[in-house]
Amino acid sequence: MASTRSAWDEIVIGSGMGGMVAAAALSRLGHRVLLLEQYESLGGQTHNFSRDGFRWTAGIHYLAAMGPDQREKAILDWLTDTPIELAPMGTVYDTLHIGDAPPIQLSRPTEAQKLDLKEHFPDEGAAIEGWFQAIQAGRKALETIIRARSLPVAVGAVSKWWRRAAIRRWCERTTAEVTSELTDNPELAAAFSAQWGTFGGRPGTASFAFHASVIGSYLDSGGFYPAGGGSTIAEHLLATIRAQGGEAHAGVTVEALRMENGRVVGVTTADGEAIAADKVISNIGARETVDRLLPEGHGQQAWVDEIRALGSNICHFSLFLGFCGDIEAAGATKSNHWLYPTGETDAVWTDVSNNVPPAMFVSFASLKDPAYDPGPDRKHTGEIIAWADWSTVARWAAIPPGERGEDYHDFKSQVEAALFAQFETYFPRLAELVVFREVATPLATAAITGHTKGAFYGLDVTPKRIMSDALRMKTPIKGLYLSGQDVVSPGIPGALWGGLLCAVSIDPKMAVHLGG
Ligand SMILES: Cc1cc2nc3c(=O)[nH]c(=O)nc-3n(C[C@H](O)[C@H](O)[C@H](O)COP(=O)(O)OP(=O)(O)OC[C@H]3O[C@@H](n4cnc5c(N)ncnc54)[C@H](O)[C@@H]3O)c2cc1C
């Protein structure tokens, strides 16, 4: 790596949304930032990849809170010289298929969604009203906790104490507890909790505040998709970093933090290069930071233990699909689809020999992207995802790729067949247009993103995580900061806020640019 200076204001480790946003925000304030990424391309889970003339984005199917009048969009515009083009998905952004019941379409804005649900469940008007009130209250409660993490400890503690009743009610209870208080209609309860895969929090164990915050953020304006796919986000944000004299390098693994006199003073890369900085921001995940980067003698064992006590989020299998032909005529839409073949929504795939994954998600990303050119063959892309448990692949985790043997090959074939069979069941006419398929397992996620146990959403979203003081952006180790989804919530908007609030913790001048 050819870095043109020996010392930086900040080094950011990991080029996901949170790392890029923290780096771009600090660059806007005049800091010179070095961004280091272990993977071969920059952008973390926002990166695009191609096969046989088809293109996918690794970790974006829709973006919330990106309406023209929304705060997150205004902040993104401030971070970039030219705006990132975000295309609306239209009125309906999610379609729920729960057991054999007729599909339920989820539309924006809130009032439209309420009306649709009330038509679907005519006897449940009060429960539906109560649900939307709970979502607003849950979002506010999470906001209190997150803001407190970026404030000085005493100020944050007072703001949490002031709102302690709301925090107890919405953060410390699970989605299932809140849902069961509102309705005993199992189909409605399933509809309330069906989008849990947007942040990985199963209804029985997730803090309701995460559920409210993530699914609630789609209600005002629906979903948006970046024109050109997720990589356009990196192109825009990296330009801001470089314009200020910063640099961003892919293919550079940070091996350790360098500490002197109890303070982080830089990093050492896997190539043995020592790079100095006033401050270091880790965007690789809180657990990954304490497990992989901290040197001996850091002096903050209680903080490390508290992070290690938080579990990992779910992992997933993907089947990437390439189509040739008129996929809209065959039934594809911009709306995503949530598939629950048995009607049970609180489930993940634990046993691949049971070839019906209990919880899946389908998206046709190329239809959402106005910059996508399908060409004369009308080439389009889709993806079917099954939410899963790491135990499905754990036995091969310690074996390098290429050496995993015939049984792993058979396992992948079994996964591919199971996912494609489900795709054929729900979308028979589209299945006939498939000309390309490739399966990805949680082992690929672990290798590409570095996330422990393939947990692409980071830490588990339990009440324990929400209440943990260990996830502050400014860590107890001097000079070390955390950014990204683990300090706020899973998803691109969560990672964006993780980057912004990390920047505020380093340079309070950032606060005036947050609005609201
Ligand atoms: C299949 C899938 C679908 C998704 N769909 C959506 C969606 O529709 N909408 C949405 O909002 N979110 C979605 N997400 C989630 C979203 O992509 C993530 O929540 C978000 O990108 C996390 O951003 P981050 O910056 O916190 O971390 P990441 O993007 O995970 O970035 C961490 C980076 O750190 C790097 N790194 C790790 N260790 C090191 C090291 N030692 N040295 C240098 N670099 C290192 C990694 O390579 C990685 O690039 C999806 C994710 C997946 C996988």
The ligand as a Gaussian input file, in Angstrom:
#p B3LYP/6-31G(d) Opt

LIG

0 1
 C      -27.909000     -10.538000       1.785000
 C      -28.013000      -9.213000       2.487000
 C      -29.079000      -8.392000       2.228000
 C      -29.180000      -7.155000       2.881000
 N      -30.204000      -6.328000       2.546000
 C      -30.265000      -5.085000       3.086000
 C      -31.256000      -4.166000       2.651000
 O      -32.042000      -4.446000       1.755000
 N      -31.308000      -2.941000       3.244000
 C      -30.439000      -2.581000       4.240000
 O      -30.540000      -1.450000       4.757000
 N      -29.485000      -3.451000       4.679000
 C      -29.368000      -4.681000       4.112000
 N      -28.388000      -5.554000       4.502000
 C      -27.568000      -5.211000       5.677000
 C      -26.527000      -4.144000       5.381000
 O      -25.820000      -4.447000       4.208000
 C      -25.570000      -4.050000       6.590000
 O      -26.319000      -3.864000       7.764000
 C      -24.587000      -2.889000       6.455000
 O      -24.005000      -2.868000       5.178000
 C      -23.500000      -2.977000       7.520000
 O      -22.581000      -1.921000       7.332000
 P      -21.305000      -1.766000       8.254000
 O      -20.579000      -0.579000       7.756000
 O      -21.684000      -1.768000       9.689000
 O      -20.452000      -3.107000       8.061000
 P      -19.894000      -3.918000       6.795000
 O      -20.510000      -3.464000       5.507000
 O      -20.024000      -5.349000       7.122000
 O      -18.365000      -3.497000       6.739000
 C      -17.359000      -4.066000       7.530000
 C      -16.101000      -4.086000       6.678000
 O      -14.948000      -4.324000       7.492000
 C      -14.021000      -5.075000       6.702000
 N      -13.049000      -5.679000       7.619000
 C      -13.258000      -6.657000       8.528000
 N      -12.117000      -6.923000       9.199000
 C      -11.151000      -6.113000       8.689000
 C       -9.774000      -5.910000       8.987000
 N       -9.158000      -6.600000       9.950000
 N       -9.060000      -4.993000       8.257000
 C       -9.677000      -4.256000       7.281000
 N      -11.001000      -4.416000       6.980000
 C      -11.722000      -5.318000       7.679000
 C      -14.918000      -6.072000       5.987000
 O      -14.288000      -6.665000       4.884000
 C      -16.109000      -5.191000       5.619000
 O      -15.946000      -4.616000       4.335000
 C      -28.217000      -6.769000       3.848000
 C      -27.114000      -7.596000       4.082000
 C      -26.997000      -8.798000       3.391000
 C      -25.780000      -9.656000       3.574000

